[in-house]
Amino acid sequence: MFPLVEFCVSNMAKGGDYVYNKLEEDPEVDVLEYGCLQNCGICSSGLYALVDGEVVEGNTPDELLSNIYKHIEQQQEAWAMF
């Protein structure tokens, strides 16, 4: 099962589209775009995505992409312990 990264279309207009497109190229990540993810406060203040339902933020598109991959790695390490 691949990690699921979800984007709000409004947040994609702020630079999230760059991150979305990069993740789309990764065959080990599932990516979805929604009209709204019901996180308007976070969405209006900066870049974010949901990674398996958890909020991951970044100040720039590159930082968001890096933070998403870090989050995925941490999740995989935690699952490996079980």
C-alpha distances in whole Angstrom, upper triangle without the diagonal:
4,7,9,13,15,19,22,24,27,26,25,29,29,27,24,24,24,21,19,20,19,16,16,17,14,12,9,9,9,13,15,19,21,24,24,22,25,25,29,30,27,27,31,31,29,25,22,19,16,13,11,15,17,19,20,23,25,29,28,25,25,25,22,20,21,20,17,16,17,16,12,14,15,12,11,15,15,12,14,17,16
4,6,10,13,16,20,22,25,23,22,25,26,24,20,20,20,17,15,17,16,12,12,14,10,9,6,5,6,10,12,16,19,22,22,20,23,23,26,28,25,24,28,28,26,22,19,16,14,11,9,13,15,17,17,20,22,25,24,22,21,21,19,16,17,17,13,12,15,13,10,12,14,11,10,14,15,13,14,18,17
4,7,10,13,17,19,22,20,19,23,23,21,17,18,18,15,14,16,15,11,12,14,11,11,7,5,6,8,11,14,16,20,20,17,20,20,23,24,21,21,25,25,22,19,16,12,10,7,6,10,11,13,13,16,18,22,21,19,19,18,15,14,15,14,10,10,12,10,7,10,12,9,9,13,13,12,14,17,17
4,6,10,13,16,19,17,16,20,21,19,15,16,17,14,12,14,14,10,11,14,12,12,10,6,5,6,8,11,13,16,16,14,17,17,20,22,19,18,22,23,20,17,14,10,8,6,5,8,10,12,12,15,17,21,20,18,19,18,15,14,15,14,10,12,14,12,9,13,14,12,13,16,16,15,18,20,20
4,7,10,13,15,13,13,16,17,15,12,12,14,10,9,12,12,8,10,13,11,13,11,7,6,5,6,9,11,14,14,12,15,15,17,19,16,15,19,19,17,13,10,7,6,5,6,8,9,10,10,12,14,17,17,14,15,15,12,11,13,12,8,10,13,11,10,13,15,13,14,18,18,17,20,23,23
4,7,10,12,11,11,14,15,14,11,11,14,11,9,12,13,11,11,15,14,15,14,11,8,6,5,6,7,11,10,8,12,12,14,16,14,13,16,17,15,12,9,6,5,7,8,8,10,10,10,12,14,17,17,15,17,16,13,13,15,14,11,13,16,14,13,17,18,16,18,21,21,21,23,26,26
4,6,9,7,7,11,11,11,8,9,11,9,7,11,13,11,12,15,16,17,17,13,11,8,6,5,6,9,8,7,11,11,12,14,12,10,13,15,13,10,8,5,7,9,11,11,12,10,11,11,13,15,15,13,15,15,12,12,15,14,12,15,17,15,15,19,20,19,21,24,24,24,27,29,29
4,5,5,6,9,10,11,9,10,13,12,10,14,16,15,15,19,19,21,21,17,15,11,9,6,5,6,5,6,9,9,9,12,11,8,11,13,12,10,8,7,9,12,14,13,14,12,13,13,14,16,16,14,17,17,14,15,18,17,15,18,20,18,19,22,23,22,24,27,27,27,30,32,32
4,5,5,7,9,10,8,8,12,12,10,13,16,15,15,18,20,22,22,18,16,12,10,6,6,5,7,9,11,12,11,14,13,10,12,15,13,11,11,10,13,15,17,16,17,15,16,15,16,17,16,14,18,19,15,16,20,19,17,20,23,21,22,25,26,25,27,30,30,30,33,35,35
4,5,5,7,10,9,10,13,14,13,15,18,18,18,21,23,25,25,21,19,16,13,10,9,7,7,10,11,11,9,12,11,8,9,12,11,10,11,11,14,17,19,18,18,16,16,15,15,16,15,14,18,18,16,17,20,20,18,22,24,22,23,27,27,27,29,32,31,32,35,37,37
4,5,5,7,6,8,11,11,11,14,15,15,16,19,20,23,23,19,18,14,13,10,10,10,9,10,12,10,9,11,9,6,8,10,8,6,7,8,12,15,17,16,16,13,13,11,12,12,12,11,14,15,12,14,17,16,15,18,20,19,20,23,24,24,26,29,29,29,32,34,35
4,5,5,4,5,8,8,8,10,12,13,14,16,18,20,21,17,16,13,11,9,10,10,11,12,14,13,13,15,13,9,11,13,10,8,9,9,13,15,18,17,17,15,14,13,13,13,12,10,13,14,12,13,16,16,15,18,20,19,20,23,24,24,26,29,29,29,32,34,35
4,6,6,7,9,11,11,13,15,16,16,19,21,24,24,21,20,16,15,12,13,12,12,14,16,15,14,16,14,11,11,13,11,10,12,13,16,19,22,21,21,18,17,15,14,14,13,11,15,16,14,15,19,19,18,21,23,23,24,27,28,28,30,32,33,33,36,38,39
4,6,8,9,11,12,14,15,16,18,20,21,24,25,22,21,17,17,14,15,14,14,15,17,15,13,14,12,9,9,10,8,7,10,12,16,18,21,21,20,17,15,13,12,11,9,9,12,13,12,14,17,17,17,20,21,21,22,25,26,27,29,31,31,32,35,37,38
4,5,6,7,9,10,12,13,15,17,18,21,22,19,19,16,16,14,15,16,16,16,19,17,16,17,14,12,12,13,9,7,10,11,15,17,20,20,19,16,14,12,11,10,8,6,9,11,10,11,14,15,14,17,19,19,20,23,24,25,27,29,30,31,33,35,36
4,5,5,6,9,10,11,12,15,16,19,19,16,15,12,12,10,12,13,13,14,16,15,15,16,13,10,12,13,10,6,8,8,12,14,17,17,16,14,12,11,10,11,9,6,10,11,8,9,13,13,12,14,17,17,17,20,22,22,23,26,27,27,30,32,33
4,5,5,6,9,10,10,13,15,17,18,15,15,11,11,10,12,13,14,15,18,17,17,19,16,14,15,16,13,10,11,11,14,15,18,19,19,17,15,14,13,14,12,8,11,13,11,11,15,15,14,16,19,19,19,22,24,24,25,28,29,29,31,34,34
4,5,5,6,9,10,11,13,16,18,15,15,13,14,13,16,17,18,18,21,20,20,21,18,16,17,18,14,11,12,12,15,16,19,20,20,18,15,14,13,13,10,7,8,11,10,9,12,14,13,15,17,18,18,21,23,23,24,27,28,29,30,33,34
4,5,5,6,9,10,11,14,15,12,13,10,12,12,15,17,17,17,20,18,19,20,17,15,17,17,13,10,10,9,12,13,16,17,16,15,12,12,11,12,10,6,7,9,7,6,9,11,9,11,14,14,14,17,19,19,20,23,24,25,26,29,30
4,6,5,6,9,10,13,14,11,10,7,8,8,12,14,15,15,18,17,19,20,17,15,18,18,15,12,11,9,12,12,15,16,16,15,13,13,13,15,13,10,11,13,10,9,12,13,11,12,16,16,15,18,20,20,21,24,25,25,27,29,30
4,5,5,7,9,12,14,12,12,9,11,11,15,17,18,18,22,21,22,24,21,18,21,21,18,15,14,13,15,15,18,19,20,19,17,17,16,18,15,11,12,15,13,10,14,16,13,14,18,18,17,20,22,22,22,25,27,27,28,31,32
4,5,5,7,11,12,10,12,10,13,14,17,20,21,20,24,22,24,25,22,20,22,22,19,15,15,13,15,15,17,19,19,18,16,16,15,17,14,10,10,13,11,8,11,13,11,11,15,16,15,17,20,20,20,23,25,25,26,29,30
4,5,5,8,9,7,8,7,10,12,15,18,19,18,22,21,23,24,21,19,22,22,19,15,14,11,13,12,14,16,17,16,14,15,15,17,15,12,12,13,11,8,11,12,10,10,13,14,12,14,17,17,17,20,22,21,23,26,27
4,5,7,9,7,7,6,9,11,15,18,19,19,23,22,24,26,23,21,24,24,21,17,16,14,15,14,16,18,19,19,17,18,18,21,18,14,15,17,15,12,15,16,13,13,17,17,15,17,20,20,19,23,24,24,25,28,29
4,6,9,9,10,10,13,15,19,21,23,22,26,26,27,29,26,24,27,27,23,20,19,17,18,16,18,21,21,21,19,20,20,22,19,16,15,18,16,13,15,17,14,13,17,18,16,18,21,21,20,23,25,24,25,28,29
4,5,6,8,9,13,16,19,22,23,22,26,25,27,29,25,24,27,27,24,20,18,16,17,14,16,19,20,20,18,19,19,22,20,16,15,17,15,12,13,15,12,11,15,15,13,14,18,17,16,19,21,21,21,25,26
4,6,8,10,13,16,20,23,25,23,27,27,29,31,28,26,30,30,27,23,21,18,18,16,16,19,21,22,20,22,22,25,23,20,19,20,19,15,17,18,15,13,17,17,14,15,19,18,16,19,21,20,21,24,25
4,7,10,13,17,20,24,24,23,26,26,28,30,26,25,29,29,26,22,20,17,16,13,13,17,18,19,18,20,21,24,23,20,19,20,18,14,15,16,13,11,14,14,11,12,15,14,12,16,18,16,17,20,21
4,6,10,13,16,20,20,19,22,22,24,26,23,22,25,25,22,19,16,13,12,10,11,14,15,16,15,17,18,22,20,17,17,17,15,12,14,14,11,10,13,12,9,12,15,13,13,16,18,16,18,21,22
4,7,11,13,17,18,16,20,20,23,25,22,21,24,25,22,19,16,13,12,10,10,13,15,16,15,18,19,22,21,18,19,19,16,14,16,16,12,13,16,14,12,15,17,15,15,19,19,18,20,23,23
4,7,10,14,15,14,17,18,20,22,19,18,21,22,19,16,13,10,10,9,10,12,14,14,14,16,17,20,19,16,17,18,14,13,15,15,12,13,16,15,13,16,18,17,17,21,21,21,23,26,26
4,7,10,11,11,15,16,18,20,18,16,19,21,19,16,13,10,10,10,11,12,14,14,15,17,18,21,20,17,19,19,16,15,18,17,14,16,19,17,16,19,21,19,20,24,24,23,25,28,28
4,7,9,9,13,14,15,18,16,14,17,19,17,14,12,10,10,12,13,13,15,15,15,16,18,20,19,16,18,19,16,15,19,18,15,18,21,19,18,22,23,22,23,26,26,26,28,31,31
4,5,7,10,12,13,16,15,13,16,18,17,15,13,11,11,14,14,13,15,15,16,17,19,21,20,18,21,21,18,18,21,20,18,20,23,21,20,24,25,23,25,28,28,27,30,32,32
4,7,9,11,12,15,15,12,14,17,17,15,14,13,14,17,18,16,18,17,18,18,20,21,21,19,23,23,19,20,24,23,20,23,26,23,24,27,28,26,28,31,31,31,34,36,35
4,6,8,8,12,12,9,12,15,15,14,12,11,12,15,16,14,15,14,16,16,18,20,20,19,22,22,18,20,23,21,19,22,24,22,22,26,26,25,27,30,29,29,32,34,34
4,6,8,11,10,9,12,14,14,13,11,9,9,12,13,10,12,11,13,14,17,19,20,18,21,20,17,18,21,19,17,20,22,19,20,23,23,21,24,27,26,26,29,31,30
4,6,9,9,9,11,14,14,14,12,12,11,15,15,12,13,12,14,15,18,20,21,21,23,22,19,21,23,21,19,23,24,21,22,26,25,23,26,29,27,28,31,32,32
4,6,6,6,9,10,11,11,9,10,10,13,15,12,11,9,12,12,15,16,18,18,21,19,16,19,21,18,17,21,21,19,20,24,23,22,25,27,26,27,30,31,31
4,6,5,6,9,10,11,11,12,13,17,18,15,15,12,14,13,16,16,18,18,21,20,17,20,22,20,19,23,24,22,23,27,26,25,28,30,29,30,33,35,35
4,5,5,6,9,11,11,13,14,17,19,16,15,12,14,12,14,15,17,18,21,19,17,20,22,19,19,23,23,21,24,26,25,25,28,30,29,30,34,34,35
4,6,5,6,8,7,10,11,14,17,14,12,9,10,9,11,12,14,15,18,16,13,16,18,16,16,19,20,18,20,23,22,22,25,27,26,27,30,31,32
4,6,6,6,7,9,11,15,17,15,14,11,11,10,11,12,13,13,17,16,13,16,18,16,16,20,20,19,21,24,23,23,26,28,28,29,32,33,34
4,6,8,10,13,15,18,21,19,17,14,14,12,13,12,14,15,18,17,15,18,21,19,19,23,23,22,24,27,27,27,30,31,31,32,35,36,37
4,7,9,13,15,18,21,19,17,13,13,10,10,10,12,14,17,15,14,17,19,17,18,21,21,20,23,26,25,25,29,30,30,31,34,35,36
4,7,10,13,16,19,18,16,12,11,7,7,6,8,10,13,11,10,13,15,14,15,18,18,18,20,23,23,23,26,28,28,29,32,33,34
4,7,11,13,17,16,14,10,9,6,6,6,7,7,10,9,7,10,12,11,11,15,16,15,17,20,20,21,23,25,25,27,29,31,32
4,7,10,13,12,10,7,6,4,6,9,10,9,12,10,7,10,12,10,9,13,14,12,14,17,17,17,20,22,22,23,26,28,29
4,6,10,9,8,6,5,7,9,12,12,11,13,12,8,9,12,10,8,12,13,11,12,16,16,15,18,20,20,21,24,25,26
4,6,5,5,5,6,9,12,15,16,14,16,15,11,12,14,11,9,12,13,10,11,15,15,13,16,18,18,18,21,23,23
4,5,5,6,7,10,13,17,17,15,16,15,11,11,12,10,7,9,11,8,8,11,11,10,12,15,15,15,18,20,20
4,6,9,10,14,17,20,21,19,20,18,15,15,16,14,10,12,13,10,9,12,12,9,12,15,14,13,16,18,18
4,7,9,13,16,20,21,19,21,19,15,16,17,15,12,14,15,12,12,15,14,12,15,17,16,16,19,21,20
4,6,10,13,17,18,18,19,16,13,14,15,12,10,13,13,9,10,14,12,11,14,16,15,15,19,20,20
4,7,10,14,15,15,16,14,11,13,14,10,9,13,13,10,12,15,14,13,16,18,17,18,22,23,23
4,7,11,12,12,13,10,7,9,10,7,6,10,10,8,10,13,12,12,16,17,17,18,21,22,24
4,7,9,10,11,8,6,9,10,7,8,12,11,10,13,15,15,16,19,20,20,22,24,26,27
4,6,7,8,5,4,8,8,7,9,12,12,12,15,16,17,18,20,22,22,24,26,27,29
4,7,8,6,7,10,11,10,12,15,15,16,18,20,20,22,24,25,26,28,30,31,33
4,5,5,6,9,10,10,12,14,15,16,18,20,21,22,24,26,27,28,30,32,34
4,5,5,6,9,10,11,13,14,15,17,18,20,21,23,24,26,27,29,31,33
4,5,5,6,9,10,11,12,14,16,17,18,20,21,23,24,26,27,29,31
4,5,5,6,8,10,10,12,14,15,16,18,20,21,22,24,26,27,29
4,5,5,6,9,10,10,12,14,15,16,18,20,21,22,24,26,28
4,5,5,6,9,10,11,12,14,15,17,19,20,21,23,25,27
4,5,5,6,9,10,11,12,14,15,17,18,20,21,23,25
4,5,5,6,9,10,10,12,14,15,16,18,20,21,24
4,5,5,6,9,10,11,12,14,15,17,18,20,22
4,5,5,6,9,10,11,12,14,15,16,19,21
4,5,5,6,9,10,11,12,14,15,17,19
4,5,5,6,9,10,11,12,14,16,18
4,5,5,6,9,10,11,12,15,16
4,5,5,6,9,10,11,13,15
4,5,5,6,9,10,11,13
4,5,5,6,9,10,12
4,5,5,6,9,10
4,5,5,7,9
4,5,5,7
4,5,6
4,5
4
